[in-house]
């Protein structure tokens, strides 16, 4: 039996007009937004073979980013004012 190759995934870095900027293996590539699943948004992880949003990988990435933000802010005083980034 042939071993399964790992899934090829991309994260949606940003959406600029009608283009999506994806990060694939650390490189940025662009795709027409219309070629991606309807409702795709920044931060989603796509399975490039099926072109579907990988919900489990998306949630894992969001949790990882949230933890990194918390580590970066640990021990720092927030700037004065009423705003969120």
C-alpha positions as CSV (number, residue, x, y, z in Angstrom):
1,X,0.0,0.0,0.0
2,X,1.3,3.4,-1.0
3,X,1.8,5.9,1.9
4,X,-0.4,8.9,1.8
5,X,1.4,12.1,1.1
6,X,0.8,15.0,3.5
7,X,-1.9,17.4,2.6
8,X,-0.8,20.5,0.8
9,X,-2.3,23.5,2.6
10,X,-2.3,27.2,2.3
11,X,-3.4,29.9,4.7
12,X,-5.3,33.0,3.4
13,X,-3.0,35.8,4.5
14,X,-5.2,38.6,3.1
15,X,-7.7,39.5,0.5
16,X,-7.0,42.5,-1.8
17,X,-10.0,43.4,-4.1
18,X,-10.6,40.3,-6.2
19,X,-7.3,38.5,-5.3
20,X,-6.5,36.3,-2.3
21,X,-2.9,36.2,-1.1
22,X,-2.1,32.7,0.1
23,X,0.9,31.5,2.1
24,X,2.1,28.1,0.8
25,X,5.2,26.6,2.3
26,X,6.3,30.1,3.5
27,X,5.8,31.7,0.1
28,X,3.1,34.1,-1.0
29,X,1.0,33.2,-4.0
30,X,-2.0,34.9,-5.4
31,X,-5.2,33.3,-6.6
32,X,-8.4,34.9,-8.0
33,X,-10.8,35.2,-5.1
34,X,-13.5,33.7,-7.3
35,X,-11.5,30.5,-7.6
36,X,-11.7,29.9,-3.8
37,X,-14.7,28.6,-1.8
38,X,-17.5,31.1,-1.2
39,X,-17.1,32.8,2.1
40,X,-13.4,32.2,2.5
41,X,-11.8,34.8,4.8
42,X,-8.4,35.9,6.0
43,X,-6.9,33.3,8.4
44,X,-8.7,30.3,6.8
45,X,-6.6,27.3,6.0
46,X,-7.3,25.7,2.6
47,X,-6.7,22.1,1.4
48,X,-5.2,22.8,-2.0
49,X,-6.2,19.4,-3.4
50,X,-9.9,19.8,-2.7
51,X,-9.9,23.6,-2.5
52,X,-12.0,23.4,0.7
53,X,-11.5,25.2,4.0
54,X,-9.9,22.9,6.5
55,X,-11.9,23.9,9.6
56,X,-9.8,21.9,12.0
57,X,-6.5,23.4,10.7
58,X,-8.1,26.8,10.7
59,X,-9.1,26.6,14.3
60,X,-5.6,25.3,15.2
61,X,-3.9,28.1,13.4
62,X,-6.2,30.7,15.1
63,X,-5.4,29.3,18.5
64,X,-1.7,29.3,17.7
65,X,-1.8,33.0,16.6
66,X,-3.8,33.9,19.7
67,X,-1.3,32.2,22.0
68,X,1.6,34.0,20.2
69,X,-0.2,37.4,20.7
70,X,-0.7,36.6,24.4
71,X,3.0,35.8,24.8
72,X,4.0,38.9,23.0
73,X,1.8,41.1,25.3
74,X,2.8,39.4,28.5
75,X,4.1,42.0,31.0
76,X,3.5,44.9,28.7
77,X,1.3,47.9,29.6
78,X,-1.3,48.6,26.9
79,X,-1.2,52.0,25.3
80,X,-3.5,54.6,26.7
81,X,-6.8,55.2,24.9
82,X,-10.0,53.4,23.8
83,X,-9.2,51.3,20.8
84,X,-8.7,47.7,19.7
85,X,-6.3,46.5,17.1
